[in-house]
């Protein structure tokens, strides 16, 4: 948007030669000196000199016109409007002055008055480029005054998984918690998890609704539905439905954005409803500058499984650094804890730390590549009854994404991932490869 308005400014500035008043101005040497300061972007000095001229020539339209332009560049929009209105007193048909006043009201966020003046000024007799720029402003004004916004995406994809059931690496496990009565040694058991790789098709729909209450407060509704169907292994099919309403508030001149959000989700594994989550999920975004953005979220939710209820607390941080027009870095960390509400299943109470780093590189405006490294550690609080020790898991992931922009509303992406899951419980050690191709449609 910022770039768009820079283009607007350049476009309107270029029209000065068409619509600038051409009156005879006394003290022409001083006037030309002030005008030269303005052209050299020395707006404060130009304003001071034009103001001295204005004190001696209160009704001079040329002086008032450039006094208004200088005030506009210094962001003194009320002073600019007053100067342009004095021009209109001398020349009520000054199209350029009306356009400049409309721009000032836009900057003052008086969108109703800005739109009114643009519409009154727009004429079929204007040069085509002037009409186009006014309509671009009117389009921007419509987006500023519009209350309801709907956006979303549809994802259609194919996936290959080298280890569908996350089968452990070993075929035989020694179970120290169970002793053979004959040999008086820990028993051994065979890995009974199926060894299978296969393909799946997946679909996802995301729908976002935003109601703009005012310039600082918005109401948001986010809906997500995801379904993955695994060929010949339907007991591993997965579906997710999620809804998150939020009140979004901006602070400190849009540098801080806080979403006061709730979160509800349900997961089906196979054809059975497996897990239900609900809780609070406030999110904060802080814009340091155009190149550095910090995001953080807190999540506290209840997790319900058929045989167990637990509470999950999460806190995450991410820092995005835009290094250049081609390169972006992202650092992410997450802390989480899960605690069961009542006695039941073992290996529920746990703590987790997750860190990740990624860099995105745009080879062209249409093609980007994003490699990502992710590592997490998870410690369980309960002693495993079979292995007679507390479980500790570590996982290293490497992910590589490539995205190609087919058009403004469609993307093609390819994702490769490698996961190596390490545990002090042998039956939980596994690794897998995955490859996914997606078509993404935006609306």
FIMI-715709 format. One record per residue (C-alpha): residue in three letters; z, x, y. Coordinates in steps of 0.05 Angstrom, whole numbers, padded with zeros to 5 digits, always signed. Example, Ala and Ser with C-alpha at 12.3 -4.5 7.8 and 13.67 -1.06 7.14 Angstrom:
FIMI-715709
Ala+00156+00246-00090;Ser+00143+00273-00021;
end
This chain:
FIMI-715709
Unk+00000+00000+00000;Unk+00017+00056+00048;Unk-00052+00087+00038;Unk-00083+00019+00050;Unk-00051+00012+00118;Unk-00071+00082+00137;Unk-00143+00060+00123;Unk-00130-00002+00166;Unk-00106+00041+00223;Unk-00166+00087+00219;Unk-00212+00028+00216;Unk-00182-00007+00277;Unk-00177+00058+00315;Unk-00251+00069+00305;Unk-00264+00001+00337;Unk-00235+00025+00404;Unk-00304+00043+00429;Unk-00329-00027+00414;Unk-00272-00067+00443;Unk-00236-00020+00491;Unk-00238-00048+00562;Unk-00284-00011+00609;Unk-00251-00018+00677;Unk-00250+00029+00737;Unk-00183+00065+00737;Unk-00153+00101+00798;Unk-00124+00171+00789;Unk-00178+00184+00737;Unk-00157+00257+00726;Unk-00086+00239+00706;Unk-00112+00182+00664;Unk-00160+00228+00627;Unk-00104+00279+00617;Unk-00059+00225+00586;Unk-00116+00201+00543;Unk-00129+00272+00518;Unk-00055+00278+00499;Unk-00062+00213+00459;Unk-00123+00238+00422;Unk-00085+00302+00405;Unk-00029+00259+00375;Unk+00022+00279+00428;Unk+00043+00207+00434;Unk+00109+00215+00470;Unk+00078+00258+00525;Unk+00019+00210+00529;Unk+00066+00151+00535;Unk+00107+00185+00591;Unk+00044+00200+00631;Unk+00014+00131+00621;Unk+00080+00100+00642;Unk+00079+00140+00708;Unk+00009+00113+00720;Unk+00033+00043+00701;Unk+00088+00046+00754;Unk+00035+00056+00807;Unk-00017+00008+00777;Unk+00021-00048+00742;Unk-00039-00091+00727;Unk-00090-00038+00708;Unk-00117-00059+00639;Unk-00139+00011+00618;Unk-00071+00040+00632;Unk-00035-00018+00598;Unk-00082-00013+00538;Unk-00066+00060+00525;Unk+00007+00050+00543;Unk+00008-00002+00487;Unk-00027+00044+00438;Unk+00021+00101+00453;Unk+00081+00055+00445;Unk+00052+00030+00378;Unk+00046+00101+00352;Unk+00118+00114+00372;Unk+00138+00050+00335;Unk+00161+00015+00399;Unk+00125-00048+00378;Unk+00157-00096+00429;Unk+00136-00050+00486;Unk+00066-00046+00457;Unk+00061-00123+00455;Unk+00083-00127+00528;Unk+00030-00076+00548;Unk-00026-00112+00510;Unk-00005-00180+00540;Unk-00014-00149+00609;Unk-00085-00130+00588;Unk-00097-00203+00568;Unk-00074-00226+00636;Unk-00132-00186+00665;Unk-00181-00202+00609;Unk-00160-00262+00566;Unk-00219-00251+00520;Unk-00200-00179+00501;Unk-00209-00182+00425;Unk-00182-00112+00415;Unk-00117-00128+00451;Unk-00107-00190+00408;Unk-00118-00149+00345;Unk-00068-00096+00368;Unk-00016-00150+00382;Unk-00027-00179+00312;Unk-00016-00110+00284;Unk+00049-00102+00323;Unk+00076-00168+00297;Unk+00057-00145+00227;Unk+00099-00082+00236;Unk+00156-00125+00263;Unk+00152-00167+00199;Unk+00136-00229+00239;Unk+00082-00246+00189;Unk+00073-00317+00212;Unk+00055-00297+00284;Unk+00013-00239+00260;Unk-00028-00284+00214;Unk-00036-00336+00269;Unk-00066-00286+00318;Unk-00112-00254+00266;Unk-00139-00323+00248;Unk-00149-00343+00321;Unk-00185-00278+00336;Unk-00230-00277+00274;Unk-00301-00297+00292;Unk-00369-00297+00258;Unk-00398-00263+00320;Unk-00356-00200+00308;Unk-00386-00139+00277;Unk-00382-00142+00201;Unk-00335-00083+00194;Unk-00286-00116+00243;Unk-00287-00181+00203;Unk-00275-00143+00138;Unk-00215-00106+00166;Unk-00184-00170+00193;Unk-00193-00203+00125;Unk-00160-00143+00092;Unk-00100-00152+00138;Unk-00099-00227+00123;Unk-00099-00212+00048;Unk-00040-00164+00058;Unk-00005-00218+00099;Unk-00015-00269+00043;Unk+00019-00221-00005;Unk+00076-00212+00045;Unk+00087-00287+00055;Unk+00073-00308-00017;Unk+00136-00330-00054;Unk+00117-00331-00128;Unk+00085-00273-00165;Unk+00066-00271-00239;Unk+00043-00209-00276;Unk+00043-00185-00347;Unk+00006-00151-00403;Unk-00021-00163-00473;Unk-00022-00107-00524;Unk-00063-00107-00588;Unk-00055-00048-00633;Unk-00063-00014-00701;Unk-00010+00032-00731;Unk-00005+00082-00788;Unk+00064+00102-00814;Unk+00072+00158-00865;Unk+00142+00135-00887;Unk+00149+00060-00879;Unk+00218+00055-00910;Unk+00245+00119-00880;Unk+00255+00146-00950;Unk+00302+00206-00956;Unk+00272+00274-00971;Unk+00312+00286-01035;Unk+00299+00250-01101;Unk+00370+00260-01129;Unk+00436+00255-01092;Unk+00505+00280-01111;Unk+00559+00228-01093;Unk+00626+00265-01084;Unk+00664+00200-01073;Unk+00650+00175-01145;Unk+00674+00218-01203;Unk+00645+00213-01273;Unk+00702+00197-01322;Unk+00672+00240-01377;Unk+00650+00303-01340;Unk+00702+00296-01285;Unk+00645+00315-01236;Unk+00614+00277-01179;Unk+00560+00231-01205;Unk+00487+00239-01187;Unk+00441+00182-01169;Unk+00366+00175-01162;Unk+00333+00158-01096;Unk+00310+00085-01106;Unk+00278+00075-01038;Unk+00203+00063-01046;Unk+00157+00119-01025;Unk+00104+00086-00984;Unk+00056+00097-00927;Unk+00013+00044-00896;Unk-00020+00009-00839;Unk+00003-00046-00792;Unk-00024-00089-00736;Unk+00019-00104-00677;Unk+00018-00149-00616;Unk+00061-00152-00554;Unk+00063-00198-00494;Unk+00102-00184-00430;Unk+00107-00236-00376;Unk+00140-00223-00308;Unk+00157-00275-00256;Unk+00183-00257-00187;Unk+00206-00305-00133;Unk+00212-00273-00065;Unk+00272-00303-00030;Unk+00266-00257+00030;Unk+00249-00185+00047;Unk+00311-00158+00011;Unk+00326-00208-00045;Unk+00281-00227-00104;Unk+00294-00267-00167;Unk+00262-00239-00230;Unk+00248-00266-00299;Unk+00221-00220-00354;Unk+00198-00244-00423;Unk+00177-00198-00480;Unk+00151-00216-00549;Unk+00132-00164-00601;Unk+00107-00172-00672;Unk+00088-00119-00723;Unk+00059-00138-00790;Unk+00056-00084-00844;Unk+00001-00091-00896;Unk+00029-00102-00967;Unk+00101-00089-00943;Unk+00119-00154-00908;Unk+00193-00144-00920;Unk+00188-00091-00865;Unk+00153-00136-00815;Unk+00189-00139-00749;Unk+00191-00188-00691;Unk+00228-00184-00625;Unk+00238-00237-00571;Unk+00273-00216-00507;Unk+00290-00250-00441;Unk+00321-00216-00380;Unk+00335-00254-00314;Unk+00356-00214-00253;Unk+00374-00218-00180;Unk+00340-00159-00146;Unk+00367-00133-00080;Unk+00341-00076-00037;Unk+00387-00034+00008;Unk+00380+00021+00060;Unk+00309+00005+00082;Unk+00282-00003+00011;Unk+00308+00065-00012;Unk+00356+00032-00061;Unk+00338-00024-00109;Unk+00390-00057-00153;Unk+00373-00108-00208;Unk+00434-00149-00227;Unk+00407-00168-00295;Unk+00426-00203-00359;Unk+00395-00189-00427;Unk+00383-00233-00488;Unk+00344-00210-00549;Unk+00334-00230-00622;Unk+00304-00188-00678;Unk+00274-00212-00744;Unk+00264-00164-00802;Unk+00218-00193-00854;Unk+00226-00268-00848;Unk+00301-00265-00835;Unk+00338-00267-00768;Unk+00373-00200-00771;Unk+00404-00184-00703;Unk+00421-00219-00638;Unk+00440-00183-00574;Unk+00465-00211-00508;Unk+00500-00179-00448;Unk+00493-00150-00378;Unk+00442-00097-00358;Unk+00446-00078-00284;Unk+00394-00026-00262;Unk+00391+00019-00201;Unk+00332+00056-00171;Unk+00341+00106-00114;Unk+00280+00134-00078;Unk+00298+00203-00050;Unk+00228+00211-00021;Unk+00156+00201-00041;Unk+00162+00252-00097;Unk+00232+00242-00128;Unk+00259+00177-00158;Unk+00325+00169-00194;Unk+00337+00109-00240;Unk+00399+00089-00277;Unk+00421+00029-00319;Unk+00485+00005-00351;Unk+00485-00040-00412;Unk+00543-00077-00444;Unk+00524-00125-00498;Unk+00548-00159-00561;Unk+00509-00146-00625;Unk+00512-00198-00680;Unk+00490-00183-00751;Unk+00500-00231-00809;Unk+00562-00194-00834;Unk+00586-00158-00771;Unk+00596-00164-00696;Unk+00601-00103-00650;Unk+00600-00085-00577;Unk+00551-00034-00549;Unk+00560+00004-00484;Unk+00503+00047-00456;Unk+00491+00087-00393;Unk+00426+00122-00378;Unk+00394+00164-00323;Unk+00323+00185-00310;Unk+00294+00229-00256;Unk+00219+00225-00241;Unk+00188+00282-00203;Unk+00117+00275-00176;Unk+00096+00347-00174;Unk+00025+00335-00151;Unk-00030+00283-00152;Unk-00043+00303-00224;Unk+00026+00321-00253;Unk+00090+00281-00261;Unk+00155+00303-00296;Unk+00208+00258-00325;Unk+00278+00277-00349;Unk+00319+00224-00386;Unk+00389+00222-00416;Unk+00429+00166-00449;Unk+00501+00159-00471;Unk+00520+00102-00519;Unk+00579+00078-00559;Unk+00584+00022-00610;Unk+00649-00009-00635;Unk+00658-00064-00686;Unk+00698-00125-00665;Unk+00734-00135-00732;Unk+00740-00099-00798;Unk+00678-00104-00840;Unk+00621-00056-00854;Unk+00633+00019-00850;Unk+00591+00066-00807;Unk+00589+00020-00747;Unk+00635+00055-00697;Unk+00595+00112-00667;Unk+00578+00153-00605;Unk+00509+00176-00585;Unk+00477+00223-00536;Unk+00401+00223-00524;Unk+00360+00270-00480;Unk+00285+00270-00469;Unk+00234+00307-00426;Unk+00161+00288-00414;Unk+00105+00310-00369;Unk+00044+00269-00352;Unk-00021+00303-00331;Unk-00082+00266-00304;Unk-00145+00303-00324;Unk-00186+00252-00286;Unk-00169+00188-00248;Unk-00183+00151-00313;Unk-00152+00197-00366;Unk-00080+00221-00373;Unk-00041+00258-00427;Unk+00034+00254-00436;Unk+00072+00299-00485;Unk+00146+00282-00496;Unk+00204+00316-00531;Unk+00265+00275-00550;Unk+00331+00293-00584;Unk+00392+00254-00602;Unk+00458+00264-00637;Unk+00501+00208-00666;Unk+00572+00214-00692;Unk+00604+00160-00735;Unk+00679+00146-00731;Unk+00690+00120-00802;Unk+00691+00164-00864;Unk+00635+00149-00912;Unk+00667+00124-00977;Unk+00613+00154-01021;Unk+00607+00223-00988;Unk+00680+00228-00965;Unk+00663+00252-00895;Unk+00643+00225-00828;Unk+00568+00218-00819;Unk+00534+00260-00765;Unk+00460+00249-00750;Unk+00410+00288-00708;Unk+00339+00270-00694;Unk+00282+00308-00661;Unk+00219+00271-00640;Unk+00154+00296-00612;Unk+00108+00245-00581;Unk+00038+00252-00551;Unk+00005+00196-00512;Unk-00065+00193-00483;Unk-00086+00135-00439;Unk-00156+00119-00415;Unk-00168+00067-00360;Unk-00227+00024-00382;Unk-00223-00019-00319;Unk-00172-00042-00268;Unk-00143-00091-00318;Unk-00153-00057-00385;Unk-00129+00008-00417;Unk-00138+00043-00484;Unk-00081+00087-00510;Unk-00070+00132-00570;Unk+00000+00153-00591;Unk+00021+00205-00643;Unk+00094+00216-00661;Unk+00132+00261-00709;Unk+00205+00246-00726;Unk+00253+00293-00763;Unk+00319+00259-00779;Unk+00374+00307-00800;Unk+00441+00284-00828;Unk+00502+00312-00864;Unk+00492+00253-00911;Unk+00431+00272-00955;Unk+00409+00200-00966;Unk+00397+00194-00891;Unk+00352+00255-00883;Unk+00279+00239-00874;Unk+00217+00253-00833;Unk+00154+00214-00816;Unk+00089+00215-00777;Unk+00060+00156-00739;Unk-00006+00143-00705;Unk-00019+00082-00660;Unk-00081+00057-00622;Unk-00072+00002-00570;Unk-00115-00040-00525;Unk-00075-00061-00464;Unk-00097-00119-00420;Unk-00063-00127-00352;Unk-00058-00190-00310;
end
